[in-house]
Amino acid sequence: MRAKEVSDNGHIGRRRLLNVAEASDYLGLERDTVYKKSRLREIPSVKVGRALRFDIEALNRFIQQHAIDTIE
């Protein structure tokens, strides 16, 4: 299932872990940027054996924590 199939509630089907391509689509970043930010521990990631995966719930928390509030 591809990241383009994100539902209104932010979940990609029933899957919780995304691969690099899906995470880059979800975050709107280039794949190389996702690898770099993961390596620098700027975005949360999970190693499953040799595979790099991204927990969609952790990515959502990351997005919320780094959102810039508007000036009222």
Secondary structure per residue as TSV (DSSP state, phi and psi in degrees):
chain	resnum	aa	ss	phi	psi
A	1	M	-	360.0	133.8
A	2	R	-	-90.9	155.5
A	3	A	G	-65.3	-19.0
A	4	K	G	-66.6	-13.6
A	5	E	G	-94.5	35.7
A	6	V	B	-71.7	129.6
A	7	S	-	-83.2	174.4
A	8	D	T	-60.7	-28.0
A	9	N	T	-87.8	6.9
A	10	G	S	86.5	1.5
A	11	H	-	-99.5	143.0
A	12	I	B	-97.2	97.5
A	13	G	T	56.0	-131.0
A	14	R	T	-110.6	3.6
A	15	R	B	-78.5	142.5
A	16	R	-	-104.8	-31.2
A	17	L	E	-102.4	132.8
A	18	L	E	-108.4	148.7
A	19	N	-	-83.5	-179.4
A	20	V	H	-62.2	-43.2
A	21	A	H	-62.2	-44.7
A	22	E	H	-66.7	-40.8
A	23	A	H	-65.3	-38.7
A	24	S	H	-66.3	-39.7
A	25	D	H	-63.6	-44.1
A	26	Y	H	-63.7	-40.9
A	27	L	H	-88.5	-12.3
A	28	G	T	72.7	32.8
A	29	L	-	-119.2	159.4
A	30	E	-	-69.0	152.8
A	31	R	H	-58.9	-42.7
A	32	D	H	-60.1	-37.0
A	33	T	H	-66.1	-40.4
A	34	V	H	-63.6	-45.2
A	35	Y	H	-59.0	-45.9
A	36	K	H	-64.6	-47.5
A	37	K	H	-64.9	-32.9
A	38	S	H	-68.2	-45.8
A	39	R	H	-61.1	-37.7
A	40	L	T	-84.2	1.2
A	41	R	T	59.7	36.9
A	42	E	S	-88.9	-24.4
A	43	I	S	-126.5	146.6
A	44	P	-	-70.4	136.5
A	45	S	-	-144.0	166.7
A	46	V	E	-132.8	135.0
A	47	K	E	-96.6	124.3
A	48	V	E	-115.6	95.5
A	49	G	T	66.3	-122.7
A	50	R	T	-93.9	-8.2
A	51	A	E	-83.9	140.4
A	52	L	E	-97.2	125.7
A	53	R	E	-129.7	160.8
A	54	F	E	-129.5	122.8
A	55	D	E	-76.1	120.4
A	56	I	H	-62.2	-33.9
A	57	E	H	-68.6	-38.7
A	58	A	H	-67.2	-37.5
A	59	L	H	-65.4	-40.1
A	60	N	H	-63.4	-41.7
A	61	R	H	-63.6	-41.7
A	62	F	H	-58.6	-45.7
A	63	I	H	-62.0	-45.7
A	64	Q	H	-62.9	-41.5
A	65	Q	H	-68.1	-26.4
A	66	H	T	-105.4	9.6
A	67	A	-	-71.8	141.4
A	68	I	-	-95.9	124.5
A	69	D	-	-71.4	151.0
A	70	T	-	-81.7	157.9
A	71	I	-	-89.4	128.9
A	72	E	-	-102.3	360.0
